[in-house]
Amino acid sequence: MLSVLSSGAYYVVLRNKNGSLKGWALIGENIDYMTEKRAGFIYELYLLPEFRGAGLGKN
């Protein structure tokens, strides 16, 4: 993941009001090798098990 981060990707984190972690996404760019165009890409998407099924991804 270090090479992805060094090329401009970044983490977006989801936290509770008290600051505890709920989950995260690693977002960056990748090249579509068929069209050679840059496109947004989700490298990681994770939600801690205790927060799954709560509808956090709906909005």
C-alpha positions as a Python dict, from the first residue, in 0.01 Angstrom:
ca = {
    (1, 'M'): (0, 0, 0),
    (2, 'L'): (294, 238, 45),
    (3, 'S'): (334, 275, -332),
    (4, 'V'): (-36, 358, -366),
    (5, 'L'): (-15, 616, -88),
    (6, 'S'): (301, 770, -233),
    (7, 'S'): (123, 813, -567),
    (8, 'G'): (-152, 1030, -414),
    (9, 'A'): (-406, 787, -271),
    (10, 'Y'): (-550, 870, 70),
    (11, 'Y'): (-758, 723, 350),
    (12, 'V'): (-1104, 847, 443),
    (13, 'V'): (-1208, 736, 791),
    (14, 'L'): (-1546, 710, 961),
    (15, 'R'): (-1554, 772, 1335),
    (16, 'N'): (-1811, 784, 1614),
    (17, 'K'): (-1883, 1111, 1793),
    (18, 'N'): (-1643, 996, 2066),
    (19, 'G'): (-1365, 947, 1807),
    (20, 'S'): (-1357, 567, 1794),
    (21, 'L'): (-1307, 413, 1451),
    (22, 'K'): (-1601, 265, 1255),
    (23, 'G'): (-1429, 200, 921),
    (24, 'W'): (-1222, 340, 634),
    (25, 'A'): (-1171, 358, 259),
    (26, 'L'): (-846, 392, 65),
    (27, 'I'): (-918, 603, -244),
    (28, 'G'): (-694, 694, -534),
    (29, 'E'): (-651, 686, -910),
    (30, 'N'): (-573, 401, -1141),
    (31, 'I'): (-528, 375, -1518),
    (32, 'D'): (-779, 183, -1725),
    (33, 'Y'): (-545, -18, -1946),
    (34, 'M'): (-810, -61, -2216),
    (35, 'T'): (-872, 312, -2265),
    (36, 'E'): (-553, 447, -2100),
    (37, 'K'): (-768, 697, -1908),
    (38, 'R'): (-735, 776, -1540),
    (39, 'A'): (-1022, 669, -1320),
    (40, 'G'): (-1106, 688, -952),
    (41, 'F'): (-1043, 362, -770),
    (42, 'I'): (-1131, 222, -428),
    (43, 'Y'): (-835, 14, -308),
    (44, 'E'): (-977, -73, 35),
    (45, 'L'): (-1323, -47, 188),
    (46, 'Y'): (-1374, -173, 541),
    (47, 'L'): (-1636, -139, 813),
    (48, 'L'): (-1578, -291, 1155),
    (49, 'P'): (-1812, -590, 1213),
    (50, 'E'): (-2010, -426, 1494),
    (51, 'F'): (-2120, -144, 1258),
    (52, 'R'): (-2222, -359, 961),
    (53, 'G'): (-2591, -375, 872),
    (54, 'A'): (-2661, -31, 1022),
    (55, 'G'): (-2722, 138, 686),
    (56, 'L'): (-2402, 347, 695),
    (57, 'G'): (-2341, 297, 324),
    (58, 'K'): (-2686, 408, 210),
    (59, 'N'): (-2636, 784, 213),
}
